[in-house]
Amino acid sequence: MKYKRILLKLSGEALMGQQQYGIDAERLMQYASEIKTAAATGVQVAVVIGGGNIYRGVQAEAFGLDRVQGDYMGMLATVINSMALQSALEKLDVSTRLLSGLTIQRVCEPYIRRRAVRHLEKGRVVIFGAGIGSPYFTTDSAASLRAIEIEADVVLKGTRVDGIYTADPEKNPDAEKFGEISFDQVIEKNLNVMDMTAFTLCKENNLPIIVFDMNTAGNLERLLNGEHLGTLVSMGGATESPRRQPVQRDPKHSALQPLVGNQPEQA
């Protein structure tokens, strides 16, 4: 399928590369290059990026801080990552706009749906920062909501692994990868593709999700060119049983984080 408009969801943790925290410049530029190539094909690209490499809202309670305050701190972390991605894209001569769920006039535009759509129609890469601007909602939820609002054809969730498995493939060598799976099957098998709010939004609006390995160079372009990469989550679901496949490891990150059993990223 040829997509006209996509929403790419990126993990903040993936920006760390080999580092323990913060932003790895090489990984950032790789992502920017991948997005530039995608936009050059004529696909309209919107991006939501998490902030887990800087701060996660759920950390607040562990530190004894107020959860709401912590979530707003997490939203600001996503704005930092969004600004970094915008700068990297502009370094590659890609026209971008950063729209924020929080009002931060000096560095980004306030989120307005019609304005976002207009930017996309003009060929600009649109980055959505600060989640949806409200606490208790993850950046997964922001990705689903923004994708629905801008009428994206698909949510592409770029991760460090190459799809959804029946179990943690590092701990269970018999884990099998799903090529396709339905929304109902994900719920039935208790697979944590996204947080339930985000996942339900996609299900109720018949918005497909593709989980794929973003850290392998060229994967985004291959996916947009019609190659069957990762795992497709849709209303139809799998036409065949999952297949056992080798896990795609990120050579720059020793701690593989499979999607089965992982915690959704907070705003």
Secondary structure, 3 states (H helix, E strand, C coil): CCCCEEEEEECCHHHHCCCCCCCCHHHHHHHHHHHHHHHHCCCEEEEEECCCCCCCCCHHHHCCCCHHHHHHHHHHHHHHHHHHHHHHHHHCCCCEEEEECCCCCCCCEECCHHHHHHHHHCCCEEEEECCCCCCCCCHHHHHHHHHHHCCCCEEEEEECCCCEECCCCCCCCCCCEECEEEHHHHHHCCCCCCCHHHHHHHHHCCCCEEEEECCCCCHHHHHHCCCCCCEEEECCCCCCCCECCCCCCCCCCCCCCCCCCCCCCCC
